[in-house]
Amino acid sequence: MPDVELTKTVPLPPQQAFDVFVQQMDTWWPRQGVFPYSFAPKSTRPLHICFEAQPGGRYYETFADGGEYIIGRINIWEPPARLAYTWRDPTWQGETTIELRFDDEGEGTHIRYQQNGFAAAGVPDLAAYYQIGCEQTLAAYFAHCRALGSLKELELSQD
């Protein structure tokens, strides 16, 4: 069983759901709450969270002062079906692995998010905390996908 697991269906086709996750993270990622947006030092502000679209590519954040933090590396890049990458807080001994699957489900996409490896990262007690944080963070992603789906329906109804 994964340390953290969430599933949800969104009203977007798999390619769009995948693209929204990786290309619009700056838009949907919450800036407050259990998981604040950024690894930025207090002396600067966050700019972007980016994925380098290839296996081995970086998952990283850039800051206004020109700095950056490499959050992890992409292990699997298979749009629109699958994405896996590592996640590491700078205070941890190791990293966790996150995997998302985007499965076609009729009029939408069923998304499964799993995160594993908290014990290996030296923070086994954080899995429950991350379950709560990921529920909050991904709720913002799911809401963004629903909004995009609603906009598309509205545009179609006006044609």
C-alpha contacts under 8 A as a table, 3 or more apart, distances in Angstrom:
res1	aa1	res2	aa2	distance
2	P	5	E	6.11
2	P	114	Q	6.11
2	P	115	Q	6.29
2	P	116	N	5.62
3	D	114	Q	7.41
3	D	115	Q	5.90
3	D	116	N	5.04
3	D	117	G	7.28
3	D	118	F	7.34
3	D	127	A	5.76
3	D	128	A	7.85
3	D	131	Q	7.89
4	V	113	Y	7.84
4	V	114	Q	5.48
4	V	115	Q	4.99
4	V	116	N	6.68
4	V	127	A	6.49
4	V	128	A	7.56
4	V	130	Y	6.97
4	V	131	Q	5.20
4	V	134	C	7.97
5	E	112	R	7.30
5	E	113	Y	5.53
5	E	114	Q	4.49
5	E	115	Q	6.59
5	E	131	Q	7.20
6	L	112	R	5.88
6	L	113	Y	5.14
6	L	114	Q	6.67
6	L	135	E	7.20
7	T	110	H	7.11
7	T	111	I	5.47
7	T	112	R	4.45
7	T	113	Y	6.22
8	K	110	H	5.72
8	K	111	I	5.35
8	K	112	R	6.80
8	K	142	F	7.66
9	T	105	E	7.85
9	T	108	G	6.53
9	T	109	T	5.36
9	T	110	H	4.11
9	T	111	I	5.90
10	V	17	A	7.63
10	V	108	G	5.47
10	V	109	T	5.39
10	V	110	H	6.50
10	V	111	I	7.59
10	V	142	F	6.48
10	V	145	C	6.19
10	V	146	R	6.22
11	P	107	E	6.22
11	P	108	G	4.21
11	P	109	T	6.51
11	P	145	C	6.89
11	P	146	R	6.06
11	P	149	G	5.42
12	L	16	Q	6.08
12	L	17	A	5.74
12	L	107	E	7.08
12	L	108	G	4.70
12	L	109	T	5.98
12	L	145	C	6.82
12	L	146	R	7.84
12	L	148	L	7.87
12	L	149	G	5.96
13	P	16	Q	5.51
13	P	17	A	6.18
13	P	104	D	6.77
13	P	107	E	7.05
13	P	108	G	5.16
13	P	109	T	5.66
14	P	17	A	5.05
14	P	18	F	6.01
14	P	80	P	5.59
14	P	81	A	6.89
14	P	102	F	5.69
14	P	103	D	6.46
14	P	104	D	5.84
14	P	108	G	7.19
14	P	109	T	5.32
15	Q	18	F	5.17
15	Q	19	D	6.08
15	Q	79	P	6.78
15	Q	80	P	4.60
15	Q	81	A	7.77
16	Q	19	D	4.97
16	Q	20	V	5.97
16	Q	80	P	7.91
17	A	20	V	5.20
17	A	21	F	6.29
17	A	80	P	7.91
17	A	102	F	7.41
17	A	109	T	7.03
17	A	145	C	6.99
18	F	21	F	5.21
18	F	22	V	6.41
18	F	79	P	6.70
18	F	80	P	5.54
18	F	81	A	7.57
18	F	102	F	6.89
19	D	22	V	5.29
19	D	23	Q	5.43
19	D	24	Q	7.36
19	D	80	P	7.78
20	V	23	Q	5.39
20	V	24	Q	5.02
20	V	25	M	7.12
20	V	145	C	7.44
21	F	24	Q	6.00
21	F	25	M	5.87
21	F	141	Y	7.16
22	V	25	M	5.97
22	V	50	C	7.46
22	V	51	F	6.43
23	Q	26	D	7.92
23	Q	50	C	7.58
23	Q	51	F	7.79
24	Q	27	T	5.30
24	Q	28	W	6.57
25	M	28	W	5.34
25	M	29	W	5.48
25	M	49	I	6.55
25	M	50	C	7.84
26	D	29	W	5.87
26	D	48	H	5.95
26	D	49	I	6.14
28	W	140	A	5.75
28	W	141	Y	5.40
28	W	144	H	6.18
29	W	37	Y	6.41
29	W	137	T	6.37
29	W	140	A	6.47
29	W	141	Y	6.85
30	P	33	G	7.21
30	P	35	F	7.60
30	P	36	P	6.60
30	P	37	Y	5.79
30	P	137	T	6.23
30	P	140	A	6.65
31	R	35	F	7.83
31	R	36	P	5.08
31	R	37	Y	4.37
31	R	38	S	7.53
32	Q	35	F	6.72
32	Q	36	P	4.70
32	Q	37	Y	6.64
33	G	36	P	5.70
33	G	136	Q	7.79
34	V	132	I	7.69
34	V	133	G	5.30
34	V	136	Q	7.33
35	F	133	G	5.63
35	F	134	C	7.90
35	F	136	Q	7.89
35	F	137	T	7.06
38	S	46	P	6.14
38	S	61	E	7.63
39	F	46	P	7.69
39	F	61	E	7.42
39	F	69	Y	7.04
40	A	43	S	7.98
40	A	44	T	6.46
40	A	45	R	6.05
40	A	46	P	5.52
40	A	62	T	7.93
40	A	63	F	6.25
40	A	68	E	7.96
40	A	69	Y	7.87
41	P	44	T	5.81
41	P	45	R	7.40
42	K	45	R	7.29
44	T	63	F	6.68
44	T	64	A	5.98
44	T	65	D	6.05
45	R	63	F	5.76
45	R	64	A	5.47
45	R	65	D	7.65
46	P	61	E	7.39
46	P	62	T	6.25
46	P	63	F	4.43
46	P	64	A	6.06
47	L	61	E	7.32
47	L	62	T	5.45
47	L	63	F	4.97
47	L	64	A	5.88
48	H	61	E	5.51
48	H	62	T	5.29
48	H	63	F	7.15
49	I	59	Y	7.40
49	I	60	Y	5.73
49	I	61	E	4.35
49	I	62	T	6.59
50	C	58	R	7.80
50	C	59	Y	5.73
50	C	60	Y	5.40
50	C	61	E	6.15
51	F	57	G	7.03
51	F	58	R	5.98
51	F	59	Y	4.60
51	F	60	Y	6.67
51	F	74	I	7.91
52	E	57	G	4.69
52	E	58	R	5.32
52	E	59	Y	6.47
52	E	74	I	7.84
53	A	57	G	6.35
53	A	77	W	6.91
54	Q	57	G	5.21
54	Q	74	I	6.91
54	Q	76	I	7.78
54	Q	77	W	5.69
55	P	73	R	7.88
55	P	74	I	5.18
55	P	75	N	5.32
55	P	76	I	5.51
55	P	77	W	5.53
56	G	73	R	5.64
56	G	74	I	4.98
56	G	75	N	5.93
57	G	73	R	5.61
57	G	74	I	5.25
58	R	70	I	6.58
58	R	71	I	7.72
58	R	72	G	6.09
58	R	73	R	4.62
58	R	74	I	6.17
59	Y	70	I	6.08
59	Y	71	I	5.60
59	Y	72	G	5.04
59	Y	73	R	5.47
59	Y	74	I	6.65
59	Y	85	Y	7.56
60	Y	68	E	6.94
60	Y	69	Y	5.60
60	Y	70	I	4.24
60	Y	71	I	5.02
60	Y	72	G	6.72
61	E	68	E	5.45
61	E	69	Y	5.30
61	E	70	I	6.48
61	E	71	I	7.12
62	T	66	G	6.87
62	T	67	G	5.94
62	T	68	E	4.26
62	T	69	Y	6.60
63	F	66	G	5.52
63	F	67	G	5.23
63	F	68	E	5.78
64	A	67	G	7.21
70	I	73	R	7.84
71	I	86	T	7.38
71	I	87	W	5.48
71	I	88	R	5.53
71	I	89	D	7.07
72	G	85	Y	6.38
72	G	86	T	4.53
72	G	87	W	4.84
72	G	88	R	6.16
72	G	95	E	7.97
73	R	85	Y	5.38
73	R	86	T	5.36
73	R	87	W	7.72
74	I	77	W	6.80
74	I	83	L	7.68
74	I	84	A	5.98
74	I	85	Y	4.14
74	I	86	T	6.57
75	N	83	L	7.68
75	N	84	A	5.30
75	N	85	Y	5.05
75	N	86	T	7.33
76	I	82	R	6.97
76	I	83	L	5.24
76	I	84	A	4.76
76	I	85	Y	6.77
77	W	82	R	6.42
77	W	83	L	5.03
77	W	84	A	6.79
78	E	81	A	5.83
78	E	82	R	4.97
78	E	83	L	6.10
79	P	82	R	5.93
79	P	83	L	7.21
80	P	102	F	6.60
81	A	101	R	5.65
81	A	102	F	4.75
81	A	103	D	6.29
82	R	99	E	7.40
82	R	100	L	5.74
82	R	101	R	4.62
82	R	102	F	6.11
83	L	99	E	5.73
83	L	100	L	5.23
83	L	101	R	6.63
84	A	97	T	7.05
84	A	98	I	5.46
84	A	99	E	4.11
84	A	100	L	6.22
85	Y	97	T	5.79
85	Y	98	I	5.38
85	Y	99	E	6.55
86	T	95	E	6.24
86	T	96	T	5.58
86	T	97	T	4.40
86	T	98	I	5.95
87	W	95	E	5.56
87	W	96	T	5.19
87	W	97	T	6.04
87	W	98	I	6.96
88	R	92	W	6.74
88	R	94	G	6.69
88	R	95	E	4.55
88	R	96	T	6.32
89	D	92	W	5.55
89	D	95	E	7.51
92	W	95	E	7.16
92	W	121	A	5.90
92	W	122	G	6.29
92	W	123	V	6.94
93	Q	120	A	7.90
93	Q	121	A	5.11
93	Q	122	G	5.43
94	G	120	A	6.39
94	G	121	A	3.81
94	G	122	G	6.62
95	E	117	G	6.86
95	E	118	F	7.47
95	E	120	A	7.33
95	E	121	A	4.99
96	T	115	Q	6.68
96	T	116	N	5.53
96	T	117	G	4.49
96	T	118	F	5.90
96	T	120	A	7.67
96	T	121	A	6.35
97	T	115	Q	5.50
97	T	116	N	5.35
97	T	117	G	6.30
98	I	113	Y	7.19
98	I	114	Q	5.63
98	I	115	Q	4.34
98	I	116	N	6.64
99	E	112	R	7.99
99	E	113	Y	5.85
99	E	114	Q	5.30
99	E	115	Q	6.47
100	L	111	I	6.79
100	L	112	R	5.48
100	L	113	Y	4.58
100	L	114	Q	6.50
101	R	110	H	7.87
101	R	111	I	5.57
101	R	112	R	5.19
101	R	113	Y	6.80
102	F	109	T	6.01
102	F	110	H	5.82
102	F	111	I	4.78
102	F	112	R	6.84
103	D	109	T	5.39
103	D	110	H	5.06
103	D	111	I	6.40
104	D	107	E	7.98
104	D	108	G	6.32
104	D	109	T	4.75
104	D	110	H	6.39
105	E	108	G	5.19
105	E	109	T	5.10
105	E	110	H	5.99
106	G	109	T	7.54
117	G	120	A	5.21
117	G	121	A	6.11
118	F	121	A	4.97
118	F	122	G	6.36
118	F	123	V	5.19
118	F	124	P	4.74
118	F	125	D	7.67
118	F	126	L	6.89
118	F	127	A	6.25
119	A	122	G	5.15
119	A	123	V	5.51
119	A	124	P	4.12
119	A	125	D	7.93
120	A	123	V	7.48
120	A	124	P	7.65
121	A	124	P	7.53
123	V	126	L	5.63
123	V	127	A	7.80
124	P	127	A	6.17
125	D	128	A	6.85
125	D	129	Y	7.81
126	L	129	Y	5.08
126	L	130	Y	6.07
127	A	130	Y	5.07
127	A	131	Q	6.17
128	A	131	Q	5.05
128	A	132	I	6.64
129	Y	132	I	5.35
129	Y	133	G	6.26
130	Y	133	G	4.77
130	Y	134	C	5.70
131	Q	134	C	5.25
131	Q	135	E	6.16
132	I	135	E	5.14
132	I	136	Q	6.44
133	G	136	Q	5.14
133	G	137	T	6.08
134	C	137	T	4.90
134	C	138	L	5.70
135	E	138	L	5.43
135	E	139	A	5.88
136	Q	139	A	5.16
136	Q	140	A	6.74
137	T	140	A	5.46
137	T	141	Y	6.84
138	L	141	Y	4.80
138	L	142	F	6.03
139	A	142	F	5.03
139	A	143	A	6.00
140	A	143	A	5.09
140	A	144	H	6.13
141	Y	144	H	5.08
141	Y	145	C	6.26
142	F	145	C	5.06
142	F	146	R	6.20
143	A	146	R	5.01
143	A	147	A	6.15
144	H	147	A	5.08
144	H	148	L	6.27
145	C	148	L	5.10
145	C	149	G	6.14
146	R	149	G	4.97
146	R	150	S	6.11
147	A	150	S	5.03
147	A	151	L	6.19
148	L	151	L	5.08
148	L	152	K	6.27
149	G	152	K	5.14
149	G	153	E	6.32
150	S	153	E	5.05
150	S	154	L	6.15
151	L	154	L	5.02
151	L	155	E	6.16
152	K	155	E	5.10
152	K	156	L	6.20
153	E	156	L	5.10
153	E	157	S	6.15
154	L	157	S	5.13
154	L	158	Q	6.34
155	E	158	Q	5.26
155	E	159	D	6.58
156	L	159	D	5.36
